[in-house]
Amino acid sequence: MNVTRFLRDHEDFVRVHPWTPALARYHREQLDFLHRERVVHLGVTLTFGTLFLGTVLFLQLSPSLPALLLALLLLVLLVPYLVHYYRLENTAQRWHLLLLSREGFGPYGASAEEGTVGAAGDGAGPPTAAAPSVSPPSTAESRDPSTRESSAATSSNNSSASGSS
């Protein structure tokens, strides 16, 4: 089985079919599988990378033909592992964004009409309670933490003052 083709086919399938609770469950199961696959490949990639660096270090301390051949063999194995792990990581990020956009949650799924940002639910649809309205900070507020704290204090003072009138 070609893993790259499977990943692409799954993503295409999820994009073209209507979003239902069953499809959401299926997509989450595939995303869980992808996470497990990523963890396994991360371990393999780190192992081969560590072995390669250890062999190169040994080669620097004691140059020999067997050590050079081992380093080349490990490098030949390491490069495809790095490429495969890179693809798995990017696919996981795309699938997360796809999940958020299809469920209508998060900055990638918020509609322009709502203007709100919600939290991911159980995949059965939008949450029953209305999500709080969140406005993005202005450029000055996002750069200066003291401005954020003072504007938050001002807004809480204004809300308490308006509540007591």
Helices and strands as residue ranges (DSSP letters): H 3-16, H 21-61, H 65-103, H 139-143, H 145-164
